[in-house]
Amino acid sequence: MSKSIVSVLRAIEQSDAEQIRQELAAGGLPADGTPECRFLHYAIIRGLHGPACALLDSGADPRLMDEETGLTPLMQAAAHGRAQLVERLLPLSDPLQTDAKRGWSALFHAAANAHDRNGACVWLLAPVSDLTLIDNQGLNALHVAARAGSHEALPLLVEKIDLSLRDNHGKTALHWAARAVLAPKADSKARMGLICLEKKMSAQAANIQDKTGRTAAMALAEGGELALAESMAREADLSLETEEGKTLLMIVAKRAPHHFARDGSADTPYLAQQRWRVLERLAMRATDEQIERIAGFPLRERHAPRLRSRLEGLELRKAMALAAHASEPSSSGEPPRAATRRI
């Protein structure tokens, strides 16, 4: 890197607009910089508003893509949550322009970063962006925000983009938000994003299965988030099955005895009780046929008394039906066999 480029970068770091202009003139450099170093992109990434504006005033091209990242200055500002620079660049840029790598517009880059500053960028970009745009994987801006756990972007995007839209893998934004919650380093903000989507969720969206047959509630239950799974399944069809033949009730019944705290916290009687209560509440909505499919699971009376009582009732009714069938006259005219009862 030449000394003149280093001098300009030093002036940018010092946020000295006049020094930037002097160094550009002394080095005979354009305001855009060189292919190896784009000054405007550098100032945006560093969050230096004054130097970025000085470079724009000196003639830097606001639509010039960086050769290394393939991003325009507007995309860079959106990706790093620089709301002031997004506002400055919007009249000078094309918000519909997409990058060559993923097919993302500036709105996608803002939605993909789950930091506290990206909400303002999304609010600035959404009104002038193409909300029907999908990227190379079939993701729209709502999918991208949900995948990132972008709790600030989701409230706006879910109002403008259909929650039931699916990507190339059959996943909706609900699936991606569930995945964000289950990520190893997920925090409360990812949960806030999922809850935001859950409030806008229709029965149709709740029942959408991805290519593996899983709904968002099933994915959460498999990850041990039973309470969230129950909330997501409030309008779900409990007869839906994964490609392995598992229903939501079967997944919850398998997970209820186990503690799945990713933060390493110890299990408590209260948490165990809450997991069994989730199972019981789901079971109260299930049909007898669905209940019978979990009869072989380890369900203890003290943990799930209502569910155990219902299973025992099903067994009793089946025994009575068999007894009644055995007491009916056979077609051969033989007398009916007496029903036997174990004492």
Secondary structure as UniProt FT lines:
FT   HELIX           3..13
FT   TURN            14..15
FT   HELIX           17..27
FT   TURN            31..32
FT   STRAND          33..34
FT   TURN            35..36
FT   STRAND          37..38
FT   HELIX           39..45
FT   TURN            46..47
FT   HELIX           49..57
FT   TURN            58..59
FT   TURN            62..63
FT   TURN            67..69
FT   HELIX           73..79
FT   TURN            80..81
FT   HELIX           83..89
FT   HELIX           90..92
FT   TURN            95..96
FT   TURN            100..102
FT   HELIX           106..111
FT   TURN            116..117
FT   HELIX           118..125
FT   HELIX           126..128
FT   TURN            131..132
FT   TURN            136..137
FT   HELIX           141..148
FT   TURN            151..153
FT   HELIX           154..160
FT   TURN            163..164
FT   TURN            168..169
FT   HELIX           173..182
FT   TURN            184..185
FT   HELIX           188..199
FT   HELIX           203..206
FT   TURN            211..212
FT   HELIX           216..222
FT   TURN            223..224
FT   HELIX           226..232
FT   TURN            233..235
FT   TURN            238..239
FT   TURN            243..244
FT   HELIX           248..255
FT   TURN            256..257
FT   TURN            262..263
FT   HELIX           269..285
FT   HELIX           288..292
FT   TURN            293..296
FT   TURN            301..303
FT   HELIX           305..327
FT   TURN            331..332
//
